Amino acid sequence: DWRDVDGVNYMGPVRTQGSCGSCYAMATVAMLEARARVASANLEQPLLSVQDVVSCSPYSQGCDSGFPYLVGKYLHDYGVVSEECFPYEGQSKPAEGARQGRSPCSSRCAAPRRRWHAANYRYVGGYFGNCSEAAMMRELVTSGPVAVGITVPQSFEEYRSGIYIENKAA
């Protein structure tokens, strides 16, 4: 539990996505923040902009969802600014430059501005569909939190508490 490792919390604040379907961006940005904290022994404690991903990434669909892997690609290729620089608005507003092949949102924030980049973004297990519980556990322990995506079956609507087991009859 990265919230309490010998009394040290490596996680950032809990955020709410509101009515924007930005869970993919929130999870991946929170993962990058936590991994920066883990790698720096908590000396670096960035609060990064989810809105940057939602509004600026040419690889995502804004508030209409997206994929953690493609957020990783955006963070690798372009980086992300701080939350202070581009606060969360909870709506898709493509910024000038996004999706036209130019550096997305390059006019955000007064210079000098720091962009945080992801290195070595990848699927746990090497490729989509090759992940295992053991590989996820190894990744969690050695590198920090991971962002995951799940396909939610219809029967999940009936879930109330405890360990979810898919009801294939529903």
N, C-alpha and C positions, 0 to 999 in steps of 0.2 A: 504494500500500500504506500504509494509515493507521497501520500498526505502526512505520513508519520514514519520517517526512517530515523530511528534514534532521536525522536522529538523534533525532527526537521521536516517542514512541509515544502515539497518541491513543486506543488501545483499552484496555478494561478487561480484567480477568482472564478466562481461559477457565473456563467452568463445565460441570458435567455434570448432565444432567437425570435420571439414574438411570432407574428404570422408569416414571417419569411422562412422559406424552406432552406435554411442555411446550415443545417446540422452538420453536413459534410465539411463545410468551411470552419465552423466552430470547433469541431473535434480535431481537425488537422492543425489548426492554428494553436489550440491548447496543447496539442502534442509537441509542437515545435517549442512553445514557451517552456514546457516542462523539461524537455530534453536539453534546452539551453541551461536551465537551472541545474539539472543533474550533471551535465558536462562541466559546469563551472563551479561545482560545489556550492551552488546557490549564490554566487557572487553576482552573476547576471540574472536579473529577474524581469525580463521583458514582458510588456503587455502589448500584444501585437494586434493589428487591425484586421478583424474579420471582414469589415466593409470593403477593405482594399481587395480582398479575394472576390467578394460578391459582385462588386462594381467593375473591377478592372481585369479579372482573369479572362483571357480569351479561351480558356479550357473548361470553363464551367458555365452553368446556366443561371447564374444569379440566384434569385429566390426560388427558382424552379428546380432546385437540387443540383447535385453534382457528385463527384467521386473523390474520395480522399487521395487516391493516387494522382489524379490530375491537379489537385491542390498542391501536392508535393512537386509536381512538374512546374507549376507556376512559381512556387517558392524557390525552386532551384533556378529557373530561367530568369525571373524578374525580381524576386525577393518581395518582402512585405514591409510596410511602414508601421510605425507605432500606432496604438489606439488613439493616443493624444493627437496625432497628426491627421487621422482619418477615422473619427468616431463611428460607432455602429449606428446605422439608421434603420436597419431592418427592412430595407426595400432595395430592389434592383434599380440602379440608375447607372447604366454604362457610362463611364467617364470618357472624355475625349481622348482619343488615341487607342482605346481598347477595341479589340477586334478589327483594327485596320492595319495590323502588322507593325505599328509603331510601339514604342515603349509605353505600356499602359499607365495612365494616371501620372505621367512624368511631371505634371505641373503641381502635384499635391505637395504641400508643406514648403516652408521657406528653406532655402539651402543654408547650411549643409544639413541634409537629412540622411539618416541611416536607414538602409534597407537590410532586413534580416533575410538570409538565404538558407535554404535547406541543402544539405549535401547528402549524397548516397540515398536518395529517396527510392523506395523499392517495395515490392510486395514481400511480406514475410513468407518465406518458403521459396522465393525466387520468381514466381510467376502467379498470375491470377488462378485461384483454385487449388494451389498446392500448399496452402497453409495447414498447420495442424495445431492442436492444443499445446503440444510439447514445444513446437517452434514459437508460438506466441508467448508461452511462459519464459522461454530462454530470452526472447527479445525484450520482454518487460523487465526482467532482472538485469540484463546486461546494458540496455540502452535507455530504458525509461518507458513511459506510457506509449501506447500505440493507438492509432485511429482505426476503427473498424467500421465496416458497413455490413448490414444484414438485409436480406430480402425477407420482408415480413409477410408471413402467410395470413390468410383471412382469419384463421382461428385465433390469431393473436388478439383480436378485438375482445375476446372473452377473457383474456388474462387479467387476474386481479392481484396475485401475490405469489411469492415462493419461486421455485424453479419452474420456468416455462418448459412444457413439453408439448410439441405440436399435436393438435388434435386433427388427425388426417380425415376424420369423418365429417368435420365441419365444412 
